[in-house]
Amino acid sequence: MSCDGTTYGRRAALGLGLAALVTGAGCGFTPLYAPGAPGDRLRGLLVVTPPDDRASFAFAAQVEQLLGRVDSGPYRLTYAISTRTEDQAITPDQAIQRIALLGAVEYSVIENATGRTLTSGRQTAFTGFNTTSTIVATRTSARDAQARLMVLLANAVVSELVASGAGWLP
């Protein structure tokens, strides 16, 4: 109840506020993958530099999963991936029980016709894996962690490209 004795419906006000958020009313919200939006315009235009190792293969595959596989297009995604490990969960007798895998990717989108860099950036991510009593199981866990890390990095790069696409896409 307000000071003048009128009652406001909290639920009604909350409902209107949520409706405005969901629809984007009044805030200029445009879905990134809507027809004509950057995510939609980028699909099918970006050639991913061919991978040369297991990590870059997983990275490129995820980018192509999100944006479509293109053999020739007006733009080229170049990238450089780096990873490192960090020992964690070390027991008192110095046995390592968990390893963190940290990764970074520096990327650029090049316009093929001019060679001009349209956008570039750097993304980082991390994941981890447990060590076990067998070497084979630990190596399998490490490969799985690397694949997960590449998916995380690719998702971050694609998100950044889509979000910034309005500034460099025609």
SETORLUM-84257 format. One record per residue (C-alpha): x, y, z; residue in one letter. Coordinates in steps of 0.02 Angstrom, whole numbers, plus 50000, padded with zeros to 5 digits. Example, Ala and Ser with C-alpha at 12.3 -4.5 7.8 and 13.67 -1.06 7.14 Angstrom:
// residues 2
506154977550390a 506844994750357s 
END
This chain:
// residues 170
500005000050000m 500655017349956s 500575032950063c 498945038649982d 498075022050016g 498165014249842t 498774996549824t 500044991649693y 500104974149628g 501894968349655r 501594953449546r 500914964249405a 502404975849414a 503604961049419l 502704953049272g 502844968849168l 504684970549211g 505044952549161l 504054954649000a 505114969648956a 506714959848989l 506154944748889v 505564954548739t 506944967548750g 505654981348742a 506424998448754g 508234992548770c 508734990148588g 508984971448612f 509214961748451t 509574943048453p 511304939748380l 510694925348273y 509084933648210a 508894935348021p 510084949047964g 510974950048133a 512874947348145p 512734928948192g 511624925448044d 512694935847923r 514314927547979l 513674909847949r 514454902647791g 515704916847763l 517184912147873l 518514899847816v 519434892447965v 521314890147943t 521614871347925p 522154862848087p 523884855248106d 523744845748271d 522474837748386r 522084853748482a 521844864648328s 520784850948248f 519584851348396a 519574870448395f 519234871748208a 517894858248216a 516944867748351q 517054884348257v 516394875648101e 515024867348204q 514434884448261l 514674894548100l 514624881547964g 516014873347865r 516604884247721v 517894879547589d 517994897047515s 517294913247578g 517684931647595p 518444930047770y 519774919047849r 519984915048033l 521794913048084t 522244907548258y 523684902548371a 523314891248518i 524424889448671s 524164878048820t 525054874448982r 524784863249131t 524794867449314e 524934854149449d 523554854749579q 522964843749722a 524694838149775i 524744825849918t 525974827150064p 527064813949981d 527094824849822q 525914814249716a 524954824949593i 523104820649593q 522414834249478r 523124844549337i 522404860849271a 522514863749084l 522554882249040l 522354888248862g 522364903948759a 521964907548579v 522454923148484e 521394925348329y 521134936948181s 519824938348047v 520634942847882i 519704949447731e 520314938147589n 520114951047450a 521194964347534t 522214955047666g 521574967647793r 521304962147974t 519494965848015l 519514960648197t 520664951448316s 520744946548497g 521264934248629r 520224922148730q 520734911348877t 519944896548965a 520414882149078f 519894864649122t 520684850549220g 520854831949239f 521234819449375n 522764808649371t 522514790249406t 523564775149447s 523794770549263t 524704780249129i 523434775648995v 521964782249097a 522894798349138t 523334801348955r 521534798048905t 520944810649036s 522214823248974a 521614821448793r 519814823448848d 520264839148946a 521164846148794q 519634843048684a 518504851448812r 519694866248822l 519674868548633m 517764868648634v 517774881948769l 519024892648672l 518084890648508a 516434895248591n 517244910848665a 517984916148497v 516354913548404v 515404923148538s 516624937448521e 516524937348331l 514634937348333v 514554950848466a 515774962148373s 515154957648198g 514064973048179a 515654983448179g 516574974348040w 515324963947939l 514584972347784p 
END
